[in-house]
Amino acid sequence: GWLLKEQRKSRKDRRTAKQMHADLVKLGFDGSYERVAAFVRAWKADRQHAMQTIGRGTFVPLVFQPGEAFQFDWSEVLGGERTKLQMAHIKLSHSRAFLVRAYLLQTHEMLFDAHWHAFRVFGGIPGRGIYDNMKTAVDRVGRGKQRDVNARFLAMTSHYVFEPEFCNPAAGWEKGQVEKNVRDARHRLWQVA
């Protein structure tokens, strides 16, 4: 009970294990300080483990079978002579193999070209593609997973025969592999520049 009560206090106001041991001795406890300190360490470790596995500390691993899915995202970088380049990132979810291509714009033609090159390089087409709600794919975001998918984008997915899946707004973790790829690519580009 004391440890729970102390957790709710600010860090500066919490009692240390040494102070708790002194209070326990006043109440008749004849055990050593080391025993109290070991109990506090074990209690904190159990609590931390519980916070990582339940409630707001929940972690859901994203596991993919070979050929199951790929993730797609755009990023923007500055090229030579102040030219903005649109980088198409496509990453296989199982093997984490990826392709990055640079374009001047994020148009349908560039989107289709990026997919064509990726599927050619990867040697196949996964069963589904995971996207954010980019304007070249989604005309309108509805409630939940409801989307008005762009007709040209839908034609491309029908041509390549894969299922598009769209993330919830502001939920980049749903396609975290390609998001990390974007961050790493930006870091590498700034290192070179």
N, C-alpha and C positions, 0 to 999 in steps of 0.2 A: 503494500500500500504506500509506503513512504516513497519508493522509487517512482511509482505512477504519479504521485503528487509532485515530486521534484521535476519530473519531465515536463509538467505544465508550466513551470516557472521559467523565467528568463535565465539564460546561462549564468549570469552574474549572481543571481539569487539562489542558485541551487546549492545544496549541501554536498560536500565531498564525501567519499567513502570513509575517510578518516573522521569527519564530523559525525557521520551516522554511527560509526563504531563507538565513538565516545558517548553518544546518546543511548545506544544499546547497553553499554556497560552500566550507565546510570539506572537502567531499567532491570539490571541483574544479569545481563548476558556475560558469560565468562569465556567466550571464544576469542580467538586472536583476530587482529586487524586483517591479516592475510586471508582468513576465511571469509570475512565480510567483503573484502576487495574482490576475491574470486567469485563470490555470489553476484556482486554488482556487475562484473564483466560478463558473466554468463547470462544474466538477465538482460543486459543491453544487447548482447549478440542475438538472443532469441527474439527480442523485440524488433531489432533491425531486420532479421530474416522474415518475421511476420509482416512487416511493413512492405517488404519487397514482393510478397506473394499474395497479399490481400488488399482490398480497398484501393486507395489511390496509387499504391506502389505496384499495381498489377503490371506484369509484362507478358505479352502474348507473342511467343516466337513465330515468325513467319517462315514456314517450311514449304518448299516447293519441290515437286517431282521434276525430273528431266523433261524438258519440252512443254511444261505446264504453262509457264507465263513469262512475259517480259515486262519491263517497266520503261516508260518513256517520259522525258521532260525536256524542256527548253531552258537554256541559260543565255545570258548576254555578256559579251566581253568586248573590250575596246581593241580593235585591230590596229594596224599601222595607219598613220596619218589620220587619227581620230575617226576611224570607221567602226561603227558598231557591227559586231558579228553575232549572229544568232546561232548558238551551238545546239544541235540536236543530240541528245544522249539517249541511247537505247541499251538496256542492260538485261541479259538473261537472268532470271531470278534464281535458277538452280546453280548453274556454273559460275555466275557472275561475270561471264564474258561480256564485253561491251564494245560499242562503236560510238565514236563522237565525230560528227560532221559539221562543218561551218557553212552558214548561208548568210545572205544579206538581209533576208526577211523571213518572217514566220508565216508564209502563205501555205495554202493547200498543196501547191506544187512542190514546195520545199519539204513539207511534211511527208508527202507520198514518196519523194525521192529518198529521204532518209530511211523510210521503211524498206524500200526496194533494196537499197545498199545493205542494210542490216541483215535482211533475210538472205541475201546472196552471200554475204560474208559468213553468217552463222550456219549456212547450209540447210536451212529449214525454217518453218514458221511455227512458233509455239501456239498453244490452244487459246490463249487469251492475252490481251494487252492491258496493262494497268496505267491509267492516265489521270492527270489532274483535270480540271474543268476548263481546258484551254479553248479559246474562241474558235479555232479551226476544227474542233471536235464537238463542242457543245453549244447549241444555240441558246438554251435556257436551262438553268438549274432549278429543279422542282424540290419538293419536300423529300427528305430521306435520300433514297437512291434514284429517284425519278429524274430523268434527263430528257430533254428534247435534243436528240443527236443530230448533228449537221448531216444533210443528205449526201454531200460529197464524201465526208468522212465515213459514213455508213457504207457507201459504195466501195470504198477502199477495203474496209474490213470484210465485206462480202467477197470481194475479189480474192483476197488472201485467205479467206475462211478462218478467221479467228474472232473471238468474242471480246468486244471492248468492255472494260470495267472502269468506272470512274470513282475517284476518291471523294470522300466528304470534303466540303469546303474547309480550308485551313487545317487539314489533317495530313500534312506531308509525311508523317510516319507510316501511312498506309502504302507508300511507295518509297520507303526509306533507303533502299539500296541505290536507286538512281539519284535520290537527293544527295546521298553521300558522294556519289560519283561526280555530281555537279560541283559540290563544295571542293572535292579533291582536285578537280580539273581547274577550277579558278585558282586554287592555291599553287598548282604547278605552273599555270600561265603567269602568275605574278612573280614566281621565282625566276622564270626565264627572262621576263621583261626587265 
